[in-house]
């Protein structure tokens, strides 16, 4: 079989391997769809603290497939079931895991980081993932591509759920990538009365606006704060989400928050970056500033239901598809910032 393997910062190889051997307490999954995430690109560029020097790992944590073999000691799963995974596997015994927050476990493992992930034709689901509830059955209404993209939606939902968006709210989404596209759809699904998206390119703003924006702002042409205050009649926005790793976006978002405004810092910044915050505004205006990373199994299953019910069309953010034989070209394409969401289809040589 073929596998796209991370072999150190800046190095990705397409290996020819044997189908993985699996143990009695594991299952083997035939992968049909796997999407390239910003985290995959970060790992490719600079590595990851969970990947040791000299370690080789198959990337890809947004994936879906079907079970082709089940270990003798595994119950509850059978050959032919269509499945996806929640990537972060908690240790199972820390305070965070006991609260159901596998994504916040300080000693986690993760598919596509330090456990071989989905950019290969077959992958093993480990005992810890099975016992932790990380393997999820795909509903009949979803195809493999949609199921693979439940994972990034679940990360968005994790940040979204604590913002308590209502039809009275004005929502600001800063960024025009696939994550921004999912937040726009969440804003539409929750009935926000105004949804403003900020980006730097007219063509990308035009492409993404149909996912739920009522207004667009090109930050390369106008003053962002002035434009948003004008669009909101001077009121500002009730909810803001920063979906690009730029410090200036975080400062601008806080500046345009209305009284009792809520904000989620979704995209992380380069290590060492600093953002100046007007804490007097936070204090006197009653602002709520939140952060989120990854998703819990509960976040994932709730997101799965949103997609199953037709509330969110995750496939709307797909722009490009590549077969596994073109996996390296798929990474080059994504690294160049082309399109929105790039998928690798492991069972197709070229696509």
C-alpha positions in Angstrom: 0.0 0.0 0.0 1.0 3.7 -0.3 1.5 6.0 2.6 2.5 9.7 2.8 5.1 9.8 5.6 6.4 12.8 7.6 10.2 12.3 7.8 11.3 15.5 9.6 10.6 19.2 9.0 10.2 19.9 5.3 10.3 16.3 4.3 7.3 14.2 3.2 7.8 10.9 1.3 5.4 8.6 -0.5 6.3 5.1 0.8 5.3 1.7 -0.5 4.5 -0.4 2.6 2.9 -3.6 3.6 -0.7 -3.4 4.9 -0.2 -2.8 8.7 -0.3 -5.8 11.0 -2.9 -5.4 13.7 -3.2 -7.1 17.1 -6.1 -8.9 18.7 -7.3 -5.7 20.5 -7.1 -3.5 17.4 -9.1 -3.0 14.2 -7.9 -2.3 10.6 -9.6 0.5 8.6 -9.4 1.0 4.8 -9.2 4.8 4.4 -11.4 6.3 1.7 -11.0 10.1 2.4 -8.5 12.2 4.4 -8.3 16.0 4.4 -5.2 18.2 4.8 -5.5 20.4 7.9 -3.5 23.5 8.8 -2.0 21.4 11.6 -0.6 19.0 9.0 1.0 21.9 7.2 2.5 23.2 10.5 4.0 19.8 11.3 5.4 19.5 7.8 7.1 22.9 8.1 8.4 22.7 11.6 7.6 19.4 13.2 5.6 18.8 16.4 6.6 18.4 20.1 4.9 15.0 20.2 7.1 13.7 17.2 10.6 12.8 18.3 13.7 13.5 16.2 14.1 10.7 13.7 10.5 9.5 14.1 8.5 8.8 11.0 4.8 9.2 11.1 1.8 9.1 8.7 0.0 12.4 8.9 -3.7 13.0 8.5 -6.3 13.2 11.3 -9.4 14.2 9.4 -10.4 10.9 7.9 -13.0 8.3 7.2 -13.1 4.7 5.9 -14.5 1.3 6.7 -13.4 -1.6 8.9 -11.9 -4.5 7.1 -10.5 -6.5 10.0 -11.4 -6.8 13.6 -9.2 -8.3 16.3 -10.4 -11.3 18.2 -10.5 -9.4 21.5 -12.5 -6.5 20.1 -16.3 -6.3 20.7 -18.9 -3.8 19.4 -17.3 -3.4 16.0 -17.6 -5.5 12.8 -16.2 -5.7 9.3 -18.0 -3.4 6.9 -18.9 -0.7 9.4 -18.1 2.8 8.0 -16.1 4.9 10.6 -14.3 8.1 11.3 -12.1 9.0 14.3 -11.8 11.7 16.9 -8.0 12.3 16.7 -7.0 13.2 20.2 -6.7 10.1 22.4 -6.7 11.0 26.1 -4.7 9.1 28.8 -8.0 8.2 30.4 -7.1 9.0 34.0 -6.1 12.7 34.3 -8.5 15.4 35.5 -9.3 16.5 32.0 -10.1 13.0 30.8 -12.3 12.3 33.8 -14.3 15.4 32.7 -14.6 14.1 29.1 -12.1 16.6 27.7 -9.8 14.2 25.8 -8.7 17.2 23.7 -7.2 18.9 26.8 -5.4 15.8 28.2 -1.7 16.9 28.9 -0.5 13.4 27.9 -2.5 12.7 24.8 -1.7 10.7 21.7 -3.2 11.6 18.4 -3.8 10.1 15.0 -1.7 11.9 12.4 0.7 13.2 15.0 2.4 10.5 17.0 0.0 7.7 15.9 -0.1 6.9 12.2 -3.0 8.7 10.6 -5.1 8.8 7.4 -2.7 9.6 4.6 -2.3 5.9 3.8 -4.5 3.2 2.3 -5.0 1.2 5.5 -4.6 2.3 9.2 -4.8 0.6 12.6 -7.1 1.9 15.3 -5.3 1.4 18.6 -6.7 -0.2 21.8 -6.5 3.2 23.6 -8.6 4.8 20.8 -11.1 2.0 20.9 -11.5 2.0 24.7 -11.5 5.8 24.7 -14.5 6.0 22.3 -12.5 7.7 19.5 -13.8 5.4 16.8 -17.2 6.7 15.5 -19.7 5.0 13.2 -20.7 7.1 10.2 -24.5 7.6 9.7 -25.9 6.4 6.4 -26.7 9.9 5.3 -23.0 10.8 5.1 -20.4 9.8 2.5 -16.8 9.4 3.3 -15.8 12.9 2.3 -18.4 14.5 4.5 -17.5 12.2 7.4 -13.8 13.1 7.2 -14.7 16.8 7.5 -16.8 16.4 10.7 -13.4 16.6 12.5 -12.6 20.3 11.6 -16.3 21.2 12.2 -16.1 19.7 15.7 -13.1 21.9 16.4 -15.2 24.9 15.4 -18.1 23.7 17.4 -15.9 23.4 20.5 -15.2 27.1 20.3 -18.7 28.1 19.1 -20.7 26.4 21.8 -19.5 28.7 24.6 -20.3 31.9 22.6 -24.1 31.3 23.0 -25.0 32.8 19.6 -28.7 33.8 19.2 -30.7 35.4 16.3 -30.1 38.8 17.9 -26.4 38.6 17.4 -24.0 40.2 14.9 -21.1 37.8 14.2 -17.6 38.6 12.9 -15.5 36.0 11.2 -11.9 37.0 10.5 -10.3 34.9 7.9 -11.3 33.2 4.6 -10.0 29.7 4.9 -12.0 26.5 5.4 -12.3 27.0 9.2 -13.9 30.4 8.5 -16.2 28.8 6.0 -17.4 26.4 8.7 -17.9 29.2 11.2 -20.0 31.1 8.6 -22.2 28.0 8.3 -22.6 27.7 12.0 -23.6 31.4 12.2 -26.2 30.8 9.6 -27.5 27.6 11.2 -27.9 29.5 14.6 -29.7 32.4 12.9 -27.3 35.3 13.5 -28.9 38.4 12.1 -25.6 39.7 10.6 -22.4 37.9 9.7 -19.4 39.9 8.6 -16.3 38.1 7.1 -12.9 39.8 6.8 -10.2 38.8 4.4 -7.4 40.1 2.2 -8.5 39.0 -1.3 -11.6 39.8 -3.2 -11.7 36.5 -5.0 -11.6 34.5 -1.7 -14.2 36.8 -0.1 -16.5 36.2 -3.0 -15.9 32.5 -2.9 -16.7 32.2 0.8 -19.5 34.7 1.2 -22.1 32.3 0.0 -21.5 30.1 3.0 -23.3 32.5 5.3 -21.9 36.0 5.1 -24.2 39.1 4.9 -21.2 41.5 4.5 -17.6 41.3 3.5 -14.6 43.5 4.3 -11.3 43.5 2.3 -8.7 44.3 4.9 -6.1 45.2 2.3 -8.3 48.0 1.0 -10.1 49.6 4.0 -9.6 50.2 7.7 -11.1 47.1 9.2 -12.3 48.7 12.4 -13.9 51.6 10.6 -15.6 49.3 8.1 -17.1 47.0 10.8 -18.4 49.9 12.9 -20.0 51.4 9.8 -21.6 48.1 8.8 -23.0 47.6 12.3 -24.3 51.2 12.6 -21.7 52.0 15.3 -22.9 49.1 17.5 -20.0 46.7 16.9 -20.3 42.9 16.9 -21.6 40.6 19.6 -19.4 37.7 18.7 -16.0 37.5 17.0 -13.9 34.6 15.8 -10.2 34.9 14.7 -9.6 32.2 12.1 -6.1 33.2 10.9 -2.8 33.3 12.8 -2.3 37.1 12.7 -1.9 39.1 15.9 -3.5 42.2 14.4 -6.8 40.4 13.8 -7.1 39.6 17.5 -6.6 43.2 18.4 -9.1 44.4 15.8 -11.7 41.9 16.9 -11.5 43.1 20.5 -11.8 46.7 19.4 -15.0 46.1 17.5 -16.7 44.0 20.2 -20.0 45.5 21.6 -21.0 45.5 25.2 -21.2 42.0 26.6 -19.4 40.8 23.4 -17.9 37.3 23.2 -14.8 36.3 21.4 -13.0 33.1 20.5 -9.3 33.0 19.8 -9.4 30.0 17.4 -6.2 30.2 15.4 -3.0 30.0 17.5 -0.2 32.5 16.9 3.5 31.9 16.3 5.2 31.1 19.6 6.3 34.3 21.3 3.7 36.5 19.6 2.1 39.1 21.9 -1.2 41.0 21.6 -2.0 44.1 23.6 -5.5 43.9 25.1 -7.4 46.9 26.5 -8.4 45.2 29.8 -10.4 48.3 30.8 -12.8 47.5 27.9 -12.9 43.9 29.0 -13.8 45.0 32.5 -16.3 47.8 31.9 -18.0 46.3 28.9 -18.3 42.9 30.3 -16.5 41.1 27.5 -15.9 37.4 27.4 -12.7 36.2 25.8 -12.4 32.4 25.1 -9.9 30.0 23.6 -10.3 26.5 22.3 -8.3 23.8 20.7 -9.3 20.5 19.2 -12.5 18.8 20.2 -13.9 16.4 22.7 -15.8 13.2 21.7 -19.0 15.0 22.7 -18.2 18.0 20.4 -17.5 15.5 17.6 -20.8 13.6 18.0 -22.8 16.8 18.2 -21.1 18.1 15.1 -21.8 14.8 13.3 -25.5 15.3 14.0 -25.4 18.8 12.6 -24.1 17.5 9.3 -26.4 14.5 9.3 -29.4 16.8 9.8 -28.3 19.0 6.9 -27.6 22.0 9.0 -24.0 22.2 7.9 -22.7 21.3 4.4 -19.1 20.4 5.2 -18.4 19.4 1.6 -19.0 23.0 0.5 -15.4 23.9 1.7 -13.8 21.2 -0.5 -11.9 22.7 -3.4 -9.5 20.0 -4.6 -9.1 16.2 -4.5 -5.9 14.2 -5.1 -5.3 10.4 -5.2 -2.8 8.9 -2.8 -0.2 8.7 -5.7 -0.4 12.5 -5.8 -0.2 13.1 -2.1 3.0 15.1 -2.3 1.5 17.3 -5.0 -1.6 17.7 -2.7 0.7 19.1 0.1 2.4 21.4 -2.4 -1.0 22.7 -3.5 -2.2 23.2 0.1 1.1 24.9 1.2 0.8 27.3 -1.7 -2.5 28.5 -0.3 -4.5 27.4 -3.3 -8.2 26.6 -2.9 -9.9 25.9 0.4 -9.9 22.3 1.6 -7.7 19.8 -0.1 -8.6 16.1 0.2 -6.5 13.0 -0.4 -8.4 9.9 -1.6 -6.2 6.9 -0.5 -8.0 4.4 -2.6 -7.4 6.3 -5.8 -4.0 6.5 -7.5 -4.7 9.8 -9.2 -7.7 12.2 -8.9 
